[in-house]
Amino acid sequence: MSSTRRVVWLLVLACLVPGAALAQKQARLIGKVLDPDGAPIAGVTVTATSPDVPSFREVATTDKKGLFIVDFRDVGVTYHYRFEKAGYTPLDVDQRWDLLGTARHQWALQPTAPVTVASAPATASGPAVLAFNAGVAAVKARDYAMAEAKFGEAVRHDPTLAQAWAALGEVQVQTGRYEQAAASAEKAMSLGLRNEAVLTARWQAYRGLKDDARAAEALKDLEAVGRRAEEARRVHNEAVALVRAGNDTAAFAKFEEALSIDPALEPALLGLAAAGVKIGRHAEAERAAAAVLHADPGNEQAIRLRYNAALGLDDKDVLFAALVAMVPIDRAVATKGLMKLAFDAYDANDTARAREGFVKLLEIDPNQPLVHYYLALVYVNEGATDKARAHLERVVALAPAGQEAATAREMLKQLPRQ
């Protein structure tokens, strides 16, 4: 090649290279990720995609100053950013980008709560419940040493109580007892509990132990659950939008979809129960509310939803349980409902159900002469005359001038003593 032709080619290349580079990069985002207090967060994975440019995907990680860089080749389109780091709630952001050049933006990530425990777990052990609730109170007071002691007491009373093992693992992470925390989290998982909180505690424990292999495995499990939980929340939000639009049937289906992704998502369970009551899907509504109450028996919204669902079912046992749960939050409704169940059972000669209802009514209010009277009649029919006598005497004492008192006095004269 002659020297003249070589110079011409060099000039052509000099003109082409800047154009090619410009085609590849027209804009740059310099982003910063902070915590709620404004401190930078290092190690956040930022995944940038675009619904308008399907081939575009860039992944960056924040440095110690919380900074990351993403270059764009297209402008006039929308970009989607997903921010992820264990210990923080993932964040999804859409941004329209029309600028040629560089721009700076910042976002904040919210940390996940260090310890998240429900009140009153489902267990037949009264001492376990008392110890667990004392642990919850200690967590609220940030007394993690006391919380660890109480949750440990709970699992000694009931070794199958997965919630207590999970809570124990979480507080042991807080106290730096990583080996014990890992064992507690693994125990909770062996009992069937695999929520985000217990998986976070397991990962933090192995990381604290510097067990890189197990920490990496635990992180994979945590990220998988986190993604499922995030997707379930996204579908749940679609269901909520349908509720607001008045389409309860479609919302019910969306809540079901969310729960198929994350069966323990409480807002979706409550949403399904509420929509189910509205559209007559009472059985599904009752099961959803009961699932919430299994983890949190004091949840007032779930208690009311379960009661409303039970009203639409032909199942007196379910209705009885729902009414009993209603006592602490609406005594009048609970008493009226239990009264009807008990007297309906008495009229149908179902003495066992009638006795159960009358006994529960007297636990709520022992000063009900009419209930004492009919419970006495049930005991007479069952041959338990001493029990009948005790209730007849209460009728006379509570309402001496009442019609039932006169009959009670006559019955007391005739009842033999056992």
N, C-alpha and C positions, 0 to 999 in steps of 0.2 A: 504494500500500500504506500503511495507517495505521501510525502510529508504534508502536502496541501490537503489531500483527502482525509488524512488522519486528523488534522485540525478541525475540518468540517464536522467529522463524526463526534469529536469531543464537544464541539459547540452544541450539536444536537442533543447529546446526552445531558449536558449541563442544563438544557432547557426542559428536558423530559423529567429528570429526577425530582425537582421541586413539585411539579404537577402531580406525579405519582404519590409522593408523600402527602400532599394536600388532600388527595382523594381518599387516602387511608385515615387521615385524622383531621377533622374539621373543628373539633371542639374537645375540651378537656374539663372534667369535673374534679375539683379538689374538695373532697368531703371530709367531714370531721364527725366523729361519734363520741357523745358525752354521756355521762350518767346523770340522774336527776339533779345532782348537786353541781353539775357543770365540769366535773373532772373527766379527762379523756379516758376512753376505754381501749386498751390494746387487744389485739387478737380477735377482733370482730370480723367474721367472714361476710363480705359484701358481694352479692351476686347480682349483676346487672343484665337485664334482658330487655327486649322490646317487642310488644305485640305487633308493631308495624314493620319490624325487621326480624323475621323469624330466625335468620342465621346468626344474629348477634348474641353473644354471651361472653361476658367478661367477669372474672372473679378476682377480687382484691382482698387484702387483709390489712386492717388498721395497724399502724405502728404505735410506739409508746406514747406518741402525742395524740393518738386517736385519729390520725390522718390516713387517707387512702386516695388513690388516683384512678380514674377511669377515663379512657379516651374514646371518643365517638367519631365514626366516619360519616354519620348521617345527622342532619339537623332537620327541624320541622317535623319531628316525630315524638312519640311518647316513650319514655324509658321507665322500666320497673326495677326498683331496688329491693332486695331482701337482705336484712341485717340479722345475723345469727351469731350468738355466742352462748355457750352453756352458762346457766345462772341468770340469764336475761330473757325476757319475753321477746320472741322474734318480732321484727317490725317489717311491714310491707309498705312501700311508698311508690306512687306513680308521679312522674315529673315530665311535663312537656318541655322539650328542649328546642329553642329557636335561635340560640345565640351561636355565632361563629366566634370561637375563641375560648377563653378560660373563665370559669365561674366557680365561686366557692359557696358551699352550703353545709349546714350542720344539722344533725339529728340527735335525739336523745333516746336511749334504751332504758326500759324499766326493769330493775332486777326482780327475779322471782323471790317470793317470800322465803326466808331461811327455814322456817318451821311452819307447817300447815297441818293442823290436826282438827278433826271434827269433835263435837261434844257427844257424850253418852254413846259409846259403841254398842253394837248388838252382842250381848253375851248373857249367859244365864248366871254368871257369877256377880253377885252384888258387890263383894269386896273389890273385884276387878274394876267395876264401873266407878266406884268411889275413888280408887287409886288413880284411874285414868283421868277422871275429871279434876283431881288435885294436880295432876301433871299438866293439864291444859291451863289451869289457873297459874301455875308456875311459869309456863311458857309466856303467857300474856304479861307476866311481871318480869320477864327476861331473866328469871332465876333458873338457868339451865341445869345447874347442879341438882336443885330440888326436883326439877322436872325429870331428870334422868332417874333419880331415886324412885319417884312415884310411878313412872312408866315401867321401871324394872319390877316394882311391886305388883303392878297390874298383870304382867306376863307370868309372874310366879303364881298368881291366883288362877289365871287362865292362859296356859301356854299356847293355845290355838288362836289367840286374839291378834290377828294380823295388824290391825290399826295401831295397837300398842307397840308391837315390834317396830313398825315403821316410824312411829313418833320417837321411840327410843333411839333408833338409828339417827334420826335428824338431830336430836339434841346432843348425841354423842359426837357428831361432827362439830357442833358448836363448842363443845368442851375439849376438842382435840383428841378424843379417845377413838382414833381412827380404826384400830383393829376391832374394837367392840362394835363400832358403828357399821363396819362392813358385815360383820356377823349378824347384827340385828336386821340390816336391810336384806341380806340373803334369806334370813328366816322369814321375813314378811313376804318376800317373793315366793318362797316355797309353799306358803299358805294361800297363794293365789292373788296377792296384791302386787300389781305392776303399774302403778300410776307414776306420774312425772315426779312427784315429791320423793317417793322411795327410790326411784332410779337416780335422781339427783344426789341423794344422800350416799348411795352406793358408789357412784362415780367420785364424789368428793372424798369419800373415805379411802378408796384405793389410790387416788391422787395424793392424799396426805401421807399414805404409807409408801409412796414412791414406787408402787408396783405398776410399772408402765404397761405391762401386758394386760393385766386385769382392768386398769383404768381405761385403756383403749377399747376393750370389749364393753365395759360399762358405758362409755361415751357413745358407742354405736347404738346400744339399746336405748339410751336416753334420747339421742337425736331422733331415732325412729319413732318413739312415743311422742316426742315434741312435735314432729311433723304431723303425726296422726291427730294429735290434740288440736293443732293449729287448723288443719283441714276441717275437723269436726266443728270448731268454732266458726269457721267461715260458712259452712252449710247451715249452722244454727242461726247465724245472722240473716241468712236468706229466709229462713223460716220466720224469724221475727218480722221481717219486712212484709211477708205474706199475711201475718196476723194483723199488722197495722193496716193492711189494705183490705181487711175483712174476709180474706179467703182462708178460713180455718181448715178446710179439707186439704188444700194444697200445703198449708203450713204443717199439718199433722204428718203428711208424707215426708216433708223436709226434715222435721224433727226425728222421724224414724231413720232417715238417711244419716243424719248427724250421729245418732246413737249406734248405728251399724259401724261407724268409724271409731267412736269412743263411747263404749257402753256406760261409762261412769260420769259422763259430762252432765253435771247437775242441772245447769240451766236448760239443757235440752230435755232432760227428764221432766222438769217442771213444765216446760213448754208443751211437751207431748201430753202430759196429764191435763193441762188447761184446755188445749185444743180438743182432746179426746172427750172431755166432759161436754163441750159445746156441740160436737157433732154426733154424740151418742155412742162413742167408742169407749164405753165405761170400763170394760175389762182391761183394756190396754192402759187407760188412764189410771186405774187403781194400781196396776202393777208398777207403773212408772213412779207414782207417788210413794208407793211402798218401798221401792228401791232407794229413793232419797232418804226415807225414814230409817232404813236399815243402817245407813251410815250416820245419820243425824236425826235421832228421834224427836228432837225439839223443834224441827223446822216447821214453823207455823203455816207457811204457804202449802207445804206438802200435806200437812195434817188436814187442812181445809179441802184441798183438792181430793185427797183420798176419801174424805167423808162425802163430798159431792158425787164422786164416782160410785161409791158404795150404794148411794141412794138409787142408782139406776141398775143395780144388780139384784138378782134374786138369790142372794147369799147372806143369810142372817148372821153367820159367823163373821164374815168380813165387815158387815155393818156394825155389829157389836164392837169389834176391835176398833173400828174407825170412831165410833162414839166415845169409847173409853179414852182414846187419844185426844178427843176434843175437850175433855173435862177441863184441863188447865187453861185453855184459851177461850172457851165459850161454854161456861157451865150450864147456862139456861138451855141452850140447844142440846147439849149432851144429855142433860137430865130428862128433857121432854122425849128425846128419841129413845133412851134406855127404858123409860117408863112405858112407852108404846110397845117396844119389843117384849118386855116382861109380861105385860097384860095380854098381849096377843098370844104369847106362848101359854099363859095360864088358861086362857079361853080355849086353846086348842089341846089342852091336857098334856102339854109338853112340859112336865114339871121340872125336868133338869134345866132346860133353858130359862124357865120362869125363875127358878131358884137363883141361877147365875145372875140374872138381871136384877132381882130384888136385893141380893147381897151387894152387888156393885152400887146400886142406888143408895143403900145405907152407908156404904163407905164414903160416898160423896156428901151425904147429909143424913146423919143418924137419927134426926128428929122428924121422921116422916111416919106418922101413925098408920096411915093407910098401907104403906109398904110393909111395916111391921106386921100388920094384920094379915095381909095376903101371904107373906113369907111364913107366918105361923100356920096358915091353912096348908101350905105346901108341905111343911114338916109333919103336920098331922097325917096327911095322906101318905107320907113316907114312913110313918111310925116313929118319928123322932120327937117324942112327946116332950122331953125336957127342953129341947130347942124351941119347940112350939110354945111352951109355957113361958119361956124367957121373953119371947116377942109379944105374946099376949099381955104380959105384965107391962111391957113398954107402951103398948097401945093405951092401956088404962091410965098410965102415968102421964103420957103426953097429951091425951085428949079425953079426960074423964067424962065429959058431957057429950061426947060424940056417939053416933049410932053404932060404930064398930066397938066402942068400949063396952056397951051393954052386952053385946054378943060375946065379947072377950071374957067378961066376968062369968057368964054362964059356962063357957067352954073351960075356964080355969077350974070350976067346981067339978067338972066331969072328967077332966084329963087325968089319967093315972100317972104316977111318977115312975120313972124307969129305975 
